[in-house]
Amino acid sequence: SSASALSQSVAAGSGNNHQVVVSGLNQNSVYYFQAVGVDNLGLEKKSAVISVKTTYDWNIVNFAGTSAVDSVSVSFSTPDFSTAGEVRWGLTAEALSNVVNAGSGNDHSATISGLSDDTLYYFQAAARDENSLSKASGVVAIRTEKKPVAPTPLPVWTMSGFAGTAAKNSVSVSYKTSEYATIGKFRYGLSESALSQQVVDAAAVKDHSAEISGLTADTLYYFQAESTDDFGQVQTSAVVAIRTLPETVTEPTPIGNWELKSFDATTTAHDMSVIWATPGAETKATILIGLSADDLSARTVEVNGYADRHLVSVAGLNADTTYFVKVIAADKNGRTVESTILMKKTKAE
């Protein structure tokens, strides 16, 4: 361990060339060596004393990587000794022709970018210490992520114009999905909460209609429309109430003495269906709707078609609100008859 204390020796053999390995030494330590040769006549000669420093025995550990679409980040450690690191990579394990710096120290990392997506690459960690000792890890294979495919934008469409026309034993219903063709469905039943029967479109269309037959005369039915597009998006309408026409109509009074009869209204959350008859006279009418019996100015609906029975749906009302409604009917001779004032409350949302 010093130039003046060469107390240990190892035989280096006979001949002209001599070589010996001295083992069992300490890491990172300076040792002193001198060669001694003796010929067959006993003549001894010595070399100059040289110093040699042993190195640390270190290893590359924890070599691993994570992938992105166009890059791979790798890391490794040489915990026993500070080293200069690099990462070799390529498209095959036998051709790691690309090299990136992984930094100096005990912990090393590098990001290799500009790679192709969904591609298998091969990587190897390498390190060199201050004594020029180099080591390399095994080769690992890492596949980059597949580039995500942008989702197809969902179509935007609305349902509009849902309404129905009653006959004695049937109701004709219709609505539109003007922006996009959809599969339509009409549900109906005898109560809002039991729409157990349905009619379905045969194909995707924008204009939807159906005649629902086999109904009982003079009966209140509830209807709801539903549409589904080819992406699975579903929209439903509000529920509307429509009464079928009665089996028999009261014998009309003379034209000059007609009366406004069967005045009634049903509501959903935002709609009111108003029905009345003027037996014996075809009439048009004005529907007045207000928030009190003394002020019917909230809505005015003109019914310009002449008929002796009317069913009119008034949309756009507020939910859970009490409304007052009156009908003023007028025949072709200008005679008018006013109804009583009904009080009806729209359904809650």
C-alpha positions, 0 to 999 in steps of 0.5 A: 500500500506504499512504495516503501512497503512492498511486503507481498509477492506473487510468482509471475512464472518463468520465461521472457514474458511475464503476467500475473493477476493480483486479486483480493484487493480493495476497491478504489484504492492505490497499490504499488507494484515492482517487477523482479526478475532472477536469471538462472545464474541468480542475477536479480534485477528490479523495475521501477515502482509503479502505482495502480488505483483499483476501480469500483465494481458497479452495475446498471440497474432498474433500466425501464421505459414508458411510451407515448405516441411519438416518444419513449422515456427511459431511465436507469441507475448506477447506484454504486458509482457516478457514471456518464450514461447514454441510451442506444436505440434502433428498430432491431436489437442488433442495430442500435445505431442511435445514441442519446445522452442520459446524463451524469451521476447515479440516476440517468434518464433520456427521452427519445422523441420523433418516433413513429406511433404503434412501432416496436423499438429496442433500447439499451442503457450504457454507462462509463465511469471515470476510470473508463470502465464501461458497462451495458444493460440488456436490450429491452423492447418498447412499443410506442402508443397508437395514435388516437383516432378522433371521434366522429362528431355527433349530429345535432338535431331537435324534435319539433311540431309534435301534435295530433288530430283525433277521430272517433276511433283513431288519432293521427300524430306527427312531428319532425326531426328536420336536421337529421333522419331518425327512427321515430316511436310513438308511445301511448296509453290511458295515463301519463305514467302508463304509455305501454303501447307503441308504434315504431317507424320502419326506417329513419326519416325526418318527417314522422307520422302514424295513425293509431287506430283501434281506440275507444270513442270519446276517451282521453289518451296520452301520447309521447314521441321518441326519436333515436339517431344512428349514434344512439342519441335519444330525444323524447317529447312532452306527453300530450293528451288527446280525446277521441271523438264521441260515438254519437253527436248530440242532435244539432240545434237550429243554426240560429240557436247553436250553443258552445258545448263540451268545453274542456281542457287537459294539460301537460307541463307546457301544453294545454289541449282545449276542446269544445263543440258547437253542434249544428253550426260550423264555427271559428273561435278565439281562445283567451288564456290568462293568469286570472279570471279577470285578465285573460291577456296572457295568450290569444290563439285564433282558430280560423278553420270552421268546424263544429268540433275543435281540438286545439293544442296551445304550447309554450306554457309554464309548468306547474302554473294555474291558467284560466281559459275561455273560448269565443266561438263565431259562426259564418253569420257573425253570431258569437257565443262565449264559454264559461271560464275554466281553471286548469293547472299545468303539470309540474316538470 
